[in-house]
Amino acid sequence: MSKMIRKAAAGMMAAAVAVSPMTALAAQQSHASVRMSMEAPEGSESAEVIKGLLDGMVYDVYVEEGEDSVLENLVLTLNGSELLSMICSVDESGSLKLALPKLDDNVYVLDLSGLISSFAGQLSGQGLDLSGLPALPEISAEEYAAAFAPVGELVMEVLNNATTMEEKTVELPSLDASVDAQVYTVTLGAESARSLAKVGGELLASPEMGKVFAGWGEFVKGLQPLVDAGTLDLQGMSAEEAGDVLAQAGPVFGEQLTGMADQLADTITEMDANIVLSMAGSDATGPVLLKAAVVSGDAEVGSLAVEMMQQEDGTYRFALTVNAADQELGRLSGAMAPESGSLDLIVGGMQLGSLVWSDADGVTSVYVDAAGMMNLSVVATEGEDGDSAVITLGGLETLTEGELSSLTYMVTEEEGTDYTMEQIPAGNEIDLISLFSDDAKLDELAETWGENLGMILVNDPTLSQIFAAE
């Protein structure tokens, strides 16, 4: 995606969420302006009102970067009259100050270091001694390796005893293609599954693995302060009890694994089936097929497959399918090229969704179709000068019950403006951390802002006419 379009997208987000004040656009001063317009079906009276508002509305972001601070002015105007503004400053220590002169006379302050300290203080206030929390278990990489080494040995033994390889034409039905490749096949019968689980159970119960579980059990025992504070729930157990359970978990998990494998083996025996794992590919094609299937006789009972291939033009295609016998239950397929791509989701033969995107020649586009019930599009076009962009959101009829067809954002940018930046005013400083932890103060602030915003709406000529008409 081009630089300008990325900035335009950032400008849109800023307009929606009142901007992140750390995004300086230039070394000195810069200006980004966002205008919006819309299209609506004929006969929509409310849409015409909104359209009139948007036509006269401008959102401006002015940024000035100093040696050790960043200052931002955000201004929303309607037909040339300023409706709302916000002033933000951030210094190199991470101290943020916010002012909204149209809504109140306060200055809102947030210190990142204070935020961390406040969180620690809240925990301490709940009876927590953070310095007493346990360190991670002292288990070396060599000890972990010793505990898990048998897994690799077990896998290699199974593959060596059950693998076949042949060269043949591999069908890729979901991609409507066939490829000459080398096919490696691993067939696991009931006894193979049973022996795998037995070795796995012995591994979990081994002294080496027991040391790993015991180490983490001791760690959990040290978490009792969090349990006492209500921050951590161990299903009604104390940290001591939970630690003991974890320390002894190896043999328990091993026994459970062996039991589940016995059930699977019995099921495979009853079905007279095997588990068949396949991988196909070659040096020329790379991997083209990964598949796991339950096979009874010559028929597949069920399968999970990933098909993939690269076309001559460089497009990479793939499909993930789930099948029961010869019926496809679901499929996620797609294609990816350097400047475009697509995804399709099909379940039970019905297409539930699709996504198509492209990014070329200064135009970035994304199209989404949700089961034919919702069609959305985002098209971003960079201006010839590289300092402007137009972003259009289309297909909004479903989301707005037919009131709105599309929204368009027009973003322009310029460097080195002579705009006179407003500084953070002197005022009553309010710590944001304290504010958001006090419901009464938040309610009072919401009431004040609501009253002042109401006065702004009433006093603006355009908005007052709209509300008078209603």
N, C-alpha and C positions, 0 to 999 in steps of 0.2 A: 504494500500500500504506500502511496506517495507521502512525502513529508507533509504537504499542505493538507491532505485529506485527514491524516492522523491528527493534525492540529485542529482541523474543523470538528472532528469527532470529539476531541477534548473540549472544544468550545461549547458543543451541544451539551455535554455532560455538566459542564460548569453552569450553563443556563438552567439545567434541571435541578441541580443539587447545591447551587450557590458556591461552587468552585472550591478547589483545594488551593489554599494560598501559597503552596510551595512551588507552583509551576511558573517560574519566571520565563518569559519568552525571549528576552534579550538582555544584553549586558547593561544597557541604560534604561530606555523607556520604550515600550511597545503598546500596541492597541489592537484588540480584536473586537469586531462588531458582529453581532448575530441578529439577523432579521428572520421573521417567520411569515409564511403564507400558507393558505390551505385551499383545498378544493372540496366541494360537497355536492351531493345530488341535488337536483332542482327541487324547490319546494320546501327545503329545510330552513325554517325561520331561525331556529336557535343557531344553526351553523352560520347563517348570514351575519348574525350578531358577532359571533366569535371571529369570523373572517374580517369584519370591520375592525375589531380590536387588534388582531394580529397585523393587519396592514399598517397600523400606525405605531406599532410597538418595536422598540430597538433595545437590545441588551448589549452593553459595552463593558469590556474588561480592559482596564489600563494597568500595566505592570511596570514598576520601576525597581531595578535591582541595584543596590548599593554594594559597597565592599563587604559588609557583614550583615546585610538585612535585605528583605524583600517587602515591598509595599504594593498592595493591590487596591484599586478602586473598582467596584462593580456597580453599574448604574443601569436602572431600568426606566426607560422613558416611554411615554405615550403621547403621540402627536406633539412632540417637542417639550412636553412637561415631564419633569422628573417625578416618578412615582415612588420608587424605593432605591436605596443605595446601601452598600455595605463597604466598610473599610477594613482591610486586613493587613497586619504586619507580622513578620516572622523574623527573629534575629538568629544569629548563628548558633546560639545555645538551644534553639528549639522552642523558645518562648513565643507563643501566639497570642495576639490581641485582636479582638473583633469589636466593631462598633456598627450599629444600625441607627443612624441619626434620625430617620423618619419614624422609628418605632419607640425609641426611648433614649435617655441620656447616659446609659450605662456603657461601660467598656468590659467586655468579657475576656477573661484571661485563661490560658491553658498552658501549663508548663509540663513538657513530656517527662522530665525527671520527677516532677511532683506527681504525675500520674502514676508512675511506678511506685513511688514512695507511698502514695495513698492506698494502692492495692495491698502493699505489704502491711500498711497500718491497719487496714480493714481486717486482714487475717489475724494480725496480732491482737486487735480489739476483740476478736472472737475467741481469745485464749490460745492463740497459736504462737509457738516459739519457732520462727522460721529457721533459726540457726540450728535447731535440733532435728530438722528433717533429715532422713537418712541419705547417705550417698549411694550411688549406683553400685551394684554388686561388683566386687573385685574379681572378675573372671577374665582371664587372659584370652587372647585370640587363639592361642595354642590349645587351651582347654575347651573352647567352643569347637575348634576343629576336631579335637579328639572325640567329642560327644557326637558330632554329626558325620564323621568320616564314614561310618558303616552305611549311611544312606547312599552315598555315591557308589560304594562297592556293591551294594545290593542291586542298584539300578543297572550297573554294568553287567552283573551276572545274569540278570533276567534278559537283557538285550542280547547278550552273547548266545544264550540258549534258545531264544525264540525268534530271532531276526532272520528274515530272508530278503534277498535283493534281486530284482529283475528289471530289465529295460523293456519298456512297452509304451504304448500310447495311452496317456491318461486323459479321461474325459472330465471336463469341467462344465457340467450342465448349467450351472447358474450363470456362467460367463459365456455360454454358447460357444465353447472352444474346446480344442483337444491339443495336447502337447506331448511330444516324445520326451520321456524322462526316466530317471532311475527311481524305482519304487521300493522303499524299505518298509517291511511289514513286521510287526510284533504281534503274535497271537498268544493271549493269556487265557488258559482254561481255568476251571474251578480250582484245581490243586495249585496252579501258579498263584492265583489270588490269595489262596489260603496260606501258602508258604511265604508270600510277600508280607502278609499281615503278621505272621508269626515272628518273622525277623524284625519287623517294625515294632511289634510289642516288646520284644527283647531289647531293642535299642532304647525305647522309652524307659525301660526298667533298669538300664545299665547303670553302674556306679558313676560313669562319666557324665551321663545325662542327669543323674541324681544330684550331682554337684551343682549343675546349672539351675535346676529347680530349687535346690536348697538356698542358693545365693539369692535368687529373686524372692524366695519366701522370707528371708531375713529383711530384705528391702521393704516388703509389704508390712512387716511387723512394725517398722518404724513410722508408719503413716497414721498411727493412732491419733495424733493431734488433729489431723484433717477429719477423721471419723467423729471425734468429740465435738468438733465445730460444726458438724453437719455438712461440710463441704464435700466429703467423700462417703458414698454409700456402698458398703460391702455386703449387701443383701442381708442385713441384720447381724452380721458377724463382727466381732472385734477384729482389729488388725492382727492381733496375736493368733486368733483362730484362723483367719484367712491365710496368714503366713504359713501356719502348720499344714493347712490343706494344700497349698501350692507346693510346699516342700515335698509332700508325699504324692504329688500328682503324677509323676512318671509311671509308676506301676499301675495306677488307676487308669490313666489314659491308654496304656499298653493293653490292659485287659479289655477295655472298651473297643479298641481298634481290632483286636483279635476276634471279639464277639461279632462286630459288624461284618468283618471279612468272612467269618464262617457263614453268616446269613447270606451274604452275596454269593459265596461259593455254592451254597445249597440251591439258591435260586438259579444260578447258571447251570448247575447239574440238572435241575428239573426241566429247564428249557432246552437242555442239550445244546448249549450255546457257548460261545467264546467272546472275549473282548478283543477286538482287532484294532490296533493302532497303526496308521499308515502315514508315511511322509514321502512326498514325491518331489523331484526337482533334478537339476543338472547344473553343471558349471555355466552353461550357456543361458539357462532360463532363471537360475536361482530357484528357491522353493516355490512350488506351484500348488501344493495340496498338503494340508494337515487334517487328519480325520481320525475320529474315535467312533467305533461302531460296535454294537452288540449283534453278533451274527449267529443265527441258528440254522444249521445245515448250509444251504446256499443263499439264504435270505437274510437281509438286514432287518432286525427288529426295531432298531432306532439308531440314529447317528447324529454327530455334531461335526461339521466340516468347515474348513476355511479354504476357499479357493482364491488364488491370486496369480496375476500375470502382468507383464509389461508389454505394451504394444510397440510397434515399430516407431510410432510418433512420440514415444516417451511417456504416454499416458499409462498410469498404473491403475489396474482394475482389481477389485476384490469382492468377495461375498462370504458372509458367515451364515450358514443355514443349519436349521434344526429339523430333522425328519423323524417321523414315526412310520416304520415300514417303508412303503413307497410314496407316502404323502408328506409334502412339505408343510411343516407347522409354522415356520417363520423364517424371514430372511432379511439381513441387513447388507446392502450392497452399495457400492460406490465406485467412483473413478476420481483420480487425482492427477492433474497436470501442473506444470510450473505456475501457470497463471489462472487456473480454474479447477473446479471440482464439483462433485455431487454426491449425495447420500439418499438412499431410498429405504424405507422400512415397510415390510410387507408381513402381515400376520394373517394366517388362515386364508390366504389368497386375496386379501384386501389390502390395498396400499393405505397405510395409516399416516404416512408423512414423507415429505421429500425436502431436500435442501440443495440449492444450486448456488455457486458463487464464482465470481471471476474478478480479476484485478489486472487490468491492462490498459495502456494508452491513456492514463490519467482518469480512468473510470473504474470504480470499485462497486460491485453489485452483489446483493444477496437476495435470494428468493426462497420463501418458505411456504409450503403447502401442507396443511394439517388435515388429512382425510377429506380434502375437498371442501371442508367447512370454513376454513380460514386461509386466505392467501395474503401473505405479507411480502413486501419488497423494500429493500434499502438500496438506493443508488446514490453514490457520491461521485461528483464530477469535479475535477480540479480545473481552475481557470487557467488560461493561457499564460498569465504572468506568474503563476505559482503562488500568488498571495491571496487567492480567493478559492472558494469551493461552494458547491451547491449539494446539499444532502436532502433527498426526498424519501419519506416514508409513505409507501403506498399500500393499498389493500386494507384500509382501516374500516371498511363498512361493517364487517362483522363485529369488531371490537366496540364500535360506537353506535350499534343498532341502526345503521344506515344514515347517521347524521354527518359522517365525515368520510371522504374518499382518500385524501392524502394530506400530509404536512410537509412543507419544504423549509429547510434551514439554509439561509444564505450567509456565509461567513467570509469576512474580509479581514485582512491583517496588514498592518503597516508598522514600520520601525521608526524610531526617533521622532515621536510626536512632541508637540509643545504643550500638551495638556497639563494644567496645573493640578498636581496630585493633592488630594485631601489627606491630611495626616490624622492619625488616631487622636481624637479630641481628649481633653482633660475631662474626667468624669469619674463616677463611682465605679471602682473596679470590682467585678464579681468573678470569683473563681468558678470555672465551669464544672470542675469536679464536685465542689460543694453544692452547686446549684442543682445538678442532676441527682444528688442524693437527698434532696429536700423536696418532698412532694408539695408542701404548702407554698414554698417559694416558686416552684414551677407553675402551680395553679395561678398564683398572683401575676407572674410574668405573662402567662397566656392571656389572662384577662386584660392586662395593660396593652399588649400587642394587638389584641382583638379590637379594643376600643380605638386605638390610634389608626389601625388599618381601616376600620370603618369610616373614620373621618377622612382618610385619604380618598376612599372610594366616593364618598359623598361630595367632596370638594372638587374632584376632577370633573371637568365639563363633559367629557365623553362618557365616563363611567356613570355619572349621576343621571344622565339622560337614559341610559340603559336600565338602571335600577328604577327610575321613575316610571318607565314604560311598563315594567313588570308589576 
